[in-house]
Amino acid sequence: GLLAHLEMLEMRAHEAAVKKEEMQRQEEKLARLKARVQELRLQRDELRAKVDLQQKGQLGKEGVVSDPAQPNAQAVLEWKIKSLKAMLQIFYLTGISSKLTKRGVCFSISTAYEGTYLDSYHLDLLTQPEVRIQRHSVPIFIPLEQIAKKYLQTDIRRFMSVLSDHLNAYVGRRYQADQLQEHFSDQIEGALQRNSLCNLLVFNYNVSSQSKTFLFNARLLYGDLCSILPTEVVISCTPDAPASLAEMAGAHSDLFRHVALHKAFRSFRSAKES
């Protein structure tokens, strides 16, 4: 009766949330495709520029054939500047703004969740004699050093993309935890425990059944640091809880894996009011 109705409402809330998440994924996919198109155009322009440089190098001054491997220095500089500007345009399409400095590039990564702007993080890169980080405002618990070691010298676009994924996932997890504490404190028993990276959340919440209130303990682990959804969820209830609550704990566990934390609690509240 009541449990079946609750499960039906949870299922409907889950389906609605899945549809919304799918729409968000489609929008993100479109943005990535636009960035990919821009990247391919950049590669095309780079190839054209290389061909032009080789042709200019072969003609040389006054029609004398010169070494194609030694193109004009000014032409090379213009090609590098053009390539860098095109790369900055690619970053702009993915929420990363930038500007050239005297010694390199200054990047600003804007983070958001569900269309809500959250924080911006800054990163100054020096490009001479090799690419290196001069200063930044990235939180210490973000694995910046590992990401830089893997991508910074070989693929700066990949480096910025991976760093942006880490930052957006972090603020997304933090946002969910903040929303839970702010809007569902009446359902939370005690304090919500979380680490700095917000990839481990532990909390207790109240569940009503048969005119009684029982306590569920939730442990959410986000094994993928680029994800806003947990990879492992453990829900346990008090020993005196009826057997029917074990099924509910399983349903809650599945919901937490597929729906943002505050949205899951919103569906619990809606089911209770219904």
Secondary structure, 3 states (H helix, E strand, C coil): CHHHHHHHHHHHHHHHHHHHHHHHHHHHHHHHHHHHHHHHHHHHHHHHHHHHHHHHHHHCHHHCCCCCCCCCHHHHHHHHHHHHHHHHHHHHHCCEEEEECCCEEEEEEEEEECCEEEEEEEEEEECCCCCEEEEECCCCCCCHHHHHHHHCCCCHHHHHHHHHHHHHHHHHHHHHHHHHHHHCCCCEEEEEEECCCCCEEEEEEEEEECCEEEEEEEEEECCCCCCCCCCEEEEEECCCCCCHHHHHHHHHHHHHHHCCHHHHHHHHHHHHHC
